[in-house]
Amino acid sequence: MAKVACVDLFCGAGGLTHGFVLEGIPVKAGIDMDPSCKFPYETNNRNAKFVERDISEVSEKDLEQLFGNADVKILAGCAPCQPFSTYAQRYESDGKEGKWGLLYHFARLAEKTKPDVITMENVPTVAKHEVFDDFVASLKKAGYKVWHGVVDSSGYGVPQMRRRMVLLASKHGEIKMVPPTHSQPITVRQAIKSLSPIRAGEFSAKDKLHACSSLSEKNMKRIRVSKPGGTWRDWPQHLVADCHRSESGRTYPGVYGRMEWDKPAPTMTTQCYGFGNGRFGHPEQDRAISLREAAILQSFPSDYDFVPKDGEISFKVLGRLIGNAVPVGLGRAIARSIKTHLASIPAR
């Protein structure tokens, strides 16, 4: 059998890598400049090495060393999506500086190392920008067959509504995403109902990641009158925030909301631990969802370690790692798509 190796750029806490590992695709290394990623990445993906490096400083030689003597090389990555999101207010005109330039570095490494398969995941709006068009064009010019499309992660076993742009490219012919595996999405109830009840500002003695942020006195009053699936418009007027009384604030009904038990969760963000940051209120308990619940809704296994036993729980850091992650279920679907493609290639 051909020896396969994958390198995961912008690996984060390891969501994409873990999906590949669970599907039997060996991942040699993950590269990210955030040192907070090292522990969860290496602890849960023991054969993969974490490389703390800015992608702009990664060379062709560095990648070749990580790939080793593999017969089939896979280059994967999810460039930070913030500059491509609908909330990004500023767009650099040439698209080649700062975070906008990350895809150009991805393309540079792809052109230099010529992996057999390339995959990228990002927000759907990335396709509206010049940098994405340039990325696709560079792959096609290098001889790759490219497929890309927007997929809903809930169709692949992720218990949240998370639409993402997925790109697949191969030197060996046509490649595409496998069809959805779940005709009915996994619900919040199915995903997190079994976790033990906790109060706002507390954590579980059995699992320190099952911790939730505290609530102010006013926010506790607000969550107590919040309905699953409802909005702040259901509240008594004295609890409505001033910003929502204004004309501009009326268009944001999704903040300060509770999830619904029998629907998938909303998209997890880097601030998914905060009741006021979106529809991140627990469906039943008077609190925001816990970090563990957020990770499970991102389809991480319930025992995925994010911090050492004696490590500190930082909601800001862990919220970033969890919210930015590629859902493991989507990672598995991408891996299966690559495996299906590789199996169709005649033996060389």
Order of alpha helices (4+ residues) and beta strands (2+ residues): beta-alpha-beta-alpha-beta-alpha-beta-alpha-beta-alpha-beta-beta-alpha-alpha-alpha-alpha-alpha-alpha
